[in-house]
Each structure stands twice: as structure tokens, then as C-alpha cells.
Amino acid sequence: MTASTTPFTLARRAQRLEPSVIREILKLTERPGVISLAGGLPSPDGFPVEALRAATERVLTETPREALQYAASEGFGPLREWAAAQLQAQGVAVTPGQVLITTGSQQGLDLVGKLLVDAGSRVAVESPTYLGALQAFTPYEPEFASVDGDDEGPLPAALDAVRDARILYLLPNYQNPSGRCMGAARRAALADRAGALGLPVVEDNPYGDLWYDAPPPPPVSALLPGGSVYLGSLSKVLAPGLRLGFVAAPVALFPKLLQAKQAADLHTPGFNQRIAHAVLADGLLERHLPAVRARYKAQRDAMQAALEAHLPAGCHWVQPQGGMFFWVELPERLDATALLPRAVDAGVAYVPGAAFYATAPKANRLRLSFVTVSPERITAAVALLGAILKEALA
């Protein structure tokens, strides 16, 4: 048997799997001299290393047997209580018994897809939307339906066209890739329309704590009791290496969610959960996040200034009020994917925007991440990008 032959037959859902465009692009950024504005990674300079080190020692000293043993599939009880309290403070009607700790919020997306999506059923998404969600849902063979929107997100009236969807997937806070944030009035109107249509909402919130000017409005889930699933993440506020997220689900859905979790991996690592809870219960986020926000805000401001100074006429973007991304619309005749090799050769990398569309991809969009690059390197990178774009328009 050769490397190109195999006795295994792929399932139909496996044949639908595609490599992550972003992960493939990140390989290009490993070339010497390339300034990467591509990766959606939090800055390692913001990892609370010493607090996590102390918490690890504490856990291994006080509860080593429990921390290293198999754990409850639902998650570490005190961490579930912490997550529920965070949501309750934002107006979401949820109890700790409705919270499932997941191995990153990406697992939450996979579990939601496994539970709620059948082959051929419709999944309504924003346009653009998070690529990782498309990847998580795709193996379950949905029909994606893009909801019309504007710079603030989906339009409430557009939900009528997807009223038969199994779920409406939303990222209200500093969306990946667009960076947009829904205002309070838009959230209320969307919740009102979704509730009237009986359209369940899956609300994903990895970036809500990364606000730079003012906190975002309360979650859409606060306006849809019993009609939404909420996904949270600790990757952007603590460290992605912990692989910790959580799902808050309606009481009727939770048992099946738990069964899907048990089938996937039995439980999220209890050791990591106890470490995270130790630092969270000690009030780390209240002390830690202001410095992270200040650092990211300075980088955002540097990118805004660089875009204004170096991008050619005809480019459009909206300065994000939080999160990690700028979403740039290029002049219509430019193709961001086709231009990427020239940009990398010149020393700058970005993510072409076409992959973020479930339907009707737009070739003249690109995503820029600013949180892992210093202001000086941001300026240099955007200057290189601007030169490439101007040359392509000449």
C-alpha cells in the first residue's frame, strides 16, 4: 500500500472539512522579516504568568489528588459559579447548573453544531462571520444563510428571510473579523425579532472584555431568556493555552449538551479549571484587564493612524471600539487573496477576507490584527501594505 492509497473511506462530513485559511497563512509569516498582521492571537505580553504560576503551585499544594484526577463532565463547580455570576451581572437569567465548561469556546461551537444542526438544515450567520464557526458547523452539513447587515451588524428586518433557520449565530462584541460592535438598540431590535419568529440565537462572546472606550451593551442573551445559547472564553483574558471556555444553555437543552460533551472528551482538564478559578476568584481580571486594554488601545490607535496615512483613496474601514481587528474594504477591482503573496514578499502579512463569508464571498476585503505588534512595527507594516495597494491600483 502506498502513501496515496488507504483502505479507509472518509465519511461524507469529513470530506467537507477544509484547512483553516488563517492557519495556512500563519505559515507564511514564519518567513524572516515578515511583519504579521494576520494572526488573531492575544499578545503574550499580556499573559498573567506570575499569577498563573502561583495558582498552579497553590492547586498542587492544596488539592493535588483532585486536580490530577478525572473530573465532572459539567466542569469544576466553583468555576461554573463564577461564569454564571459574570452573566447574571450582565442581566442574563442563568444558574450555575446551566453552565458547561468547555475545552475552549471552539468546542462549544462544535457541541452546538452536533446538537442542533442536521444535514440540510439552515444556519443563519452574519456576513462576514467568524471562520472558526463555519468550520465547526460545516461537518454537520448545514445550508448556510447569510443575514443582510451594515457596519453595526445584522439588520432585524433581514431575519424574516431566515425564519426557518435552526439557529442564528451572532458575535455582538467586536466581531471577528469585522471588529464591529452592536449598539443597545440594535441588540434589542434583533432580540425582539428573533423572539417573535421563534428563531434560537447562539451568542459568541470571546472579545467582550477587550473594550477600549466604553464597555459594550448587555448581551443579546439577556433579552432572550430561554431562547439563546451563550458562549464565553477565557482565552483572550487569561491565556489561550489553558483552553477554557463555557456554554450557558437553556435548561431543556443542557442534558443533551452534557451528553455531547461526555462523548467528545469526558471533561475539560480539571487541573486547568482549578488554576483558572484560583486566579479569577482572587480578582485577577479586575487588576489585570485595565493594563491589557491600555496596551491594545495604543496599538489600535497606531493602526488607525497608519491606515489614514498610508492606505490609498477608496479604502474603507471603521475604527473598532474593542477587540483585535480592523476590517478593510479595498477598491472594488482589488483581490486581497491575489495580492497576499506580493505583500508577504514585501514583508507584511494579512488575512484575505473572502474566507469569512458563508455565501457570496467578497474578494476586496482583508483583516488586520493589531494586538501582537508594537506601534512602530504596525506603522511600518501598514506603510508596506499601502505601497502594495497603490502599486496594484496604478
C-alpha positions in Angstrom: 0.0 0.0 0.0 1.4 3.4 -1.0 1.1 6.7 0.8 -1.6 7.8 -1.7 -3.9 4.7 -1.1 -5.8 3.7 2.0 -8.4 1.1 2.9 -10.3 3.8 4.9 -13.3 5.5 3.5 -14.0 9.1 4.6 -17.4 9.9 6.0 -19.3 12.5 3.9 -18.9 15.1 6.7 -15.1 14.5 6.8 -15.0 15.3 3.1 -16.5 18.7 3.8 -13.6 19.7 6.2 -11.2 22.3 4.9 -7.9 23.6 6.3 -8.1 26.9 8.2 -7.1 29.7 5.8 -5.7 31.6 8.8 -3.5 28.7 9.9 -2.2 28.3 6.4 -1.4 32.0 6.2 0.4 31.9 9.5 2.9 29.5 8.0 3.9 32.3 5.5 4.5 34.7 8.4 7.3 32.4 9.7 9.5 33.7 6.9 12.2 36.0 8.2 11.4 39.7 8.0 7.6 39.4 7.6 5.5 41.6 10.0 2.4 39.6 10.6 -0.9 41.4 10.9 -2.6 38.1 10.2 -3.0 36.1 13.4 -5.9 36.6 15.7 -3.7 35.8 18.8 -3.7 37.7 22.1 -0.4 39.3 22.9 1.8 37.0 25.1 3.0 40.2 26.8 -0.5 40.2 28.4 -0.4 36.7 29.9 -0.5 36.9 33.7 2.4 34.4 34.1 3.3 35.0 37.7 -0.4 34.8 38.9 -0.8 31.6 37.0 2.5 30.2 38.4 1.4 31.0 41.9 -2.1 29.5 41.3 -0.5 26.3 39.9 1.6 25.9 43.0 -1.4 26.5 45.2 -3.5 24.0 43.4 -0.8 21.3 43.5 -0.2 22.0 47.2 -3.8 22.2 48.4 -5.7 19.8 46.1 -3.2 17.7 44.1 -5.2 14.5 44.1 -8.4 16.2 43.0 -6.7 18.4 40.4 -4.9 15.5 38.7 -7.9 13.0 38.8 -10.8 12.6 36.3 -13.4 15.4 36.9 -17.1 16.1 36.5 -18.2 16.5 32.9 -20.1 19.6 33.7 -16.9 21.3 34.9 -15.4 22.5 38.2 -18.3 23.7 40.4 -16.7 27.0 41.6 -15.7 27.9 38.0 -19.3 27.3 36.8 -20.5 29.5 39.6 -18.0 32.2 38.6 -19.2 32.1 35.0 -22.9 32.2 36.0 -22.2 35.2 38.2 -20.5 37.0 35.4 -23.6 36.5 33.2 -26.0 37.4 35.9 -24.2 40.7 36.5 -25.0 41.5 32.8 -28.7 40.6 33.1 -28.6 37.1 31.8 -31.0 34.7 33.6 -28.8 31.7 34.2 -27.8 29.4 37.1 -24.5 27.6 37.6 -26.5 24.4 36.7 -26.9 25.7 33.2 -23.1 26.3 32.6 -20.9 23.8 30.9 -17.1 24.3 31.0 -15.7 23.5 27.6 -12.2 23.0 26.1 -12.2 26.5 24.6 -15.2 28.2 23.2 -14.4 26.5 19.9 -15.6 23.2 21.4 -18.8 24.9 22.4 -19.4 25.7 18.8 -18.8 22.1 17.8 -21.2 20.8 20.5 -23.9 23.3 19.4 -23.5 22.1 15.8 -23.7 18.5 16.9 -26.9 19.1 18.9 -28.8 21.4 16.7 -27.7 21.0 13.1 -28.9 18.3 10.7 -27.8 17.8 7.2 -29.6 20.3 5.0 -30.9 22.4 7.9 -30.3 26.2 7.7 -27.8 28.0 9.9 -28.1 31.8 9.8 -24.9 33.8 10.1 -23.7 37.3 9.9 -21.9 38.5 6.7 -19.0 38.3 7.3 -18.8 35.9 10.2 -16.2 34.0 12.3 -14.3 31.5 10.2 -14.0 29.1 13.1 -17.7 28.9 13.5 -18.1 28.0 9.8 -15.5 25.3 10.3 -17.3 23.9 13.4 -20.7 23.8 11.8 -19.7 22.6 8.3 -19.2 18.9 9.2 -22.9 18.7 10.2 -23.8 19.6 6.6 -25.9 22.7 7.1 -27.1 25.1 4.5 -25.7 28.5 5.5 -27.8 31.6 5.1 -26.2 35.0 5.3 -28.2 37.8 7.0 -28.0 41.2 5.5 -26.4 43.8 7.7 -24.5 47.1 7.9 -21.5 48.4 9.9 -23.3 47.6 13.2 -24.3 44.1 12.3 -27.3 42.1 11.1 -30.5 44.1 10.2 -33.5 43.0 12.3 -35.8 43.0 9.3 -33.5 40.6 7.5 -34.3 37.9 10.0 -37.6 37.3 8.3 -35.7 35.7 5.4 -34.1 33.1 7.7 -37.1 32.4 10.0 -36.8 28.7 9.3 -33.1 28.5 10.4 -32.2 26.2 13.2 -30.0 28.9 14.8 -28.9 32.5 14.3 -25.2 32.7 15.1 -24.1 36.2 16.4 -20.9 37.9 17.6 -22.2 41.2 19.0 -19.0 42.4 20.6 -16.1 43.5 18.4 -16.7 40.7 15.9 -14.1 38.6 14.3 -13.3 39.6 11.6 -15.1 43.0 11.2 -14.4 44.5 14.7 -17.9 45.9 14.8 -20.0 46.1 17.9 -23.8 46.1 18.0 -25.4 49.0 19.9 -28.0 48.5 22.5 -30.9 49.5 20.2 -29.8 47.0 17.5 -29.5 44.2 20.1 -32.9 44.9 21.4 -34.4 45.0 17.9 -32.7 41.8 16.9 -33.8 40.0 20.1 -37.3 41.2 19.7 -37.5 40.0 16.1 -35.8 36.7 16.8 -38.1 36.1 19.7 -41.2 36.9 17.6 -40.0 34.4 14.9 -39.0 31.7 17.4 -35.5 31.9 16.0 -32.9 30.5 18.5 -29.8 32.6 18.9 -26.2 31.4 19.6 -24.3 34.3 21.0 -20.5 34.0 20.9 -18.5 36.5 23.1 -14.7 36.0 23.1 -13.9 39.7 22.9 -16.4 41.5 25.1 -13.8 42.3 27.9 -11.4 43.9 25.4 -13.2 47.3 25.2 -11.1 50.4 24.8 -13.5 53.4 25.1 -16.6 52.1 26.9 -18.0 48.6 27.8 -20.3 47.0 25.3 -24.1 46.9 26.0 -25.5 43.9 27.8 -25.6 40.6 25.9 -28.4 39.7 23.4 -29.0 36.7 25.7 -30.2 39.0 28.4 -33.1 39.9 26.2 -33.9 36.3 25.2 -34.5 34.2 28.3 -34.7 30.6 27.3 -34.1 31.5 23.6 -30.3 31.6 23.4 -27.1 29.7 24.0 -24.2 31.9 25.2 -20.6 31.0 24.6 -17.8 32.6 26.6 -14.0 32.2 26.6 -11.0 32.8 28.9 -8.5 32.6 26.0 -8.4 36.4 25.4 -8.4 37.5 29.0 -6.1 34.8 30.6 -4.3 32.6 28.2 -5.4 30.5 25.2 -3.1 27.7 26.2 -5.5 26.9 29.1 -8.1 26.0 26.5 -11.0 27.1 28.7 -14.4 28.3 27.6 -18.0 27.9 28.8 -21.5 27.4 27.4 -24.6 28.7 29.1 -27.7 26.9 27.8 -31.4 26.7 28.4 -32.5 24.1 31.0 -34.2 22.0 28.3 -31.0 21.8 26.2 -28.4 21.3 28.9 -28.7 17.5 29.4 -28.1 16.8 25.7 -25.2 19.3 25.7 -23.7 17.5 28.6 -24.0 14.1 26.8 -22.3 15.5 23.7 -19.5 16.8 25.9 -19.1 13.4 27.6 -18.9 11.8 24.2 -16.3 14.3 23.0 -13.7 14.3 25.8 -15.4 13.3 29.1 -14.4 16.6 30.6 -12.3 19.7 30.2 -9.0 19.4 32.1 -9.8 19.8 35.8 -6.3 20.9 36.6 -6.6 23.9 34.2 -10.0 24.7 35.6 -8.8 24.9 39.1 -5.8 27.1 38.2 -8.1 29.5 36.3 -10.6 29.6 39.2 -7.9 30.3 41.7 -6.8 33.5 39.8 -10.3 34.6 38.9 -11.6 34.2 42.5 -8.7 36.3 43.6 -9.9 39.2 41.5 -7.1 39.0 38.9 -9.2 40.2 36.0 -10.1 43.5 37.7 -6.4 44.1 38.2 -5.1 42.7 35.0 -7.5 43.7 32.3 -7.0 47.5 32.5 -3.4 47.2 31.5 -4.2 44.8 28.7 -6.9 47.3 27.4 -4.5 50.2 27.6 -1.8 48.3 25.6 -4.2 47.2 22.9 -5.8 50.6 22.7 -2.4 52.2 22.0 -1.9 49.6 19.2 -5.3 50.2 17.8 -4.7 53.9 17.7 -1.4 53.3 16.0 -3.1 51.2 13.3 -5.8 53.8 12.8 -3.2 56.5 12.3 -1.2 54.3 9.9 -4.2 53.4 7.8 -5.2 57.0 7.5 -1.6 57.9 6.5 -0.8 55.1 4.1 -3.8 53.4 2.5 -4.9 54.7 -0.9 -8.1 56.5 -1.6 -11.1 54.3 -2.0 -10.4 52.1 1.1 -13.0 52.0 3.8 -12.8 50.8 7.4 -14.5 51.6 10.8 -12.2 52.0 13.8 -13.1 49.2 16.3 -14.0 50.2 19.8 -12.6 47.0 21.2 -11.4 43.6 20.2 -8.4 42.8 18.0 -9.2 43.6 14.4 -9.6 46.1 11.6 -11.7 45.1 8.6 -10.7 46.9 5.5 -12.7 47.2 2.3 -10.4 47.8 -0.7 -11.3 49.4 -4.0 -13.6 47.0 -5.9 -11.1 45.9 -8.5 -8.6 44.6 -6.0 -8.4 41.0 -4.9 -6.9 40.6 -1.4 -6.1 36.9 -1.9 -4.3 37.5 -5.1 -2.3 40.4 -3.6 -1.2 38.4 -0.5 1.9 36.8 -2.0 3.2 40.2 -3.1 2.5 41.6 0.3 4.4 38.8 2.0 7.3 39.2 -0.4 7.3 42.9 0.6 7.4 42.0 4.3 3.8 42.2 5.6 1.0 39.6 6.0 -2.7 39.9 6.5 -5.8 37.6 6.2 -7.8 37.9 3.0 -11.5 38.4 3.8 -13.2 36.0 1.4 -12.9 33.1 3.8 -15.2 34.9 6.4 -18.2 34.7 4.1 -20.5 31.7 4.3 -22.1 32.8 0.9 -21.1 35.3 -1.8 -17.5 36.0 -0.6 -16.1 39.5 -1.2 -12.6 39.4 -2.7 -11.8 43.0 -1.8 -11.8 42.6 2.0 -9.0 41.9 4.4 -8.5 41.6 8.1 -5.7 43.2 10.1 -4.8 42.2 13.7 -3.0 44.8 15.8 -2.5 43.3 19.3 0.7 41.3 18.8 2.7 44.0 17.0 4.3 47.1 18.5 3.0 50.5 17.4 6.3 51.1 15.5 6.0 47.9 13.6 2.3 48.5 12.9 3.2 51.7 11.2 5.9 50.0 9.2 3.7 47.2 8.2 0.8 49.3 7.1 3.2 51.5 5.1 4.3 48.4 3.2 0.7 47.4 2.7 -0.2 50.8 1.4 2.6 50.7 -1.1 1.4 47.3 -2.4 -2.1 48.5 -2.8 -1.1 51.8 -4.6 1.1 49.8 -7.0 -1.8 47.4 -7.7 -4.1 50.4 -8.5 -1.6 52.2 -10.7 
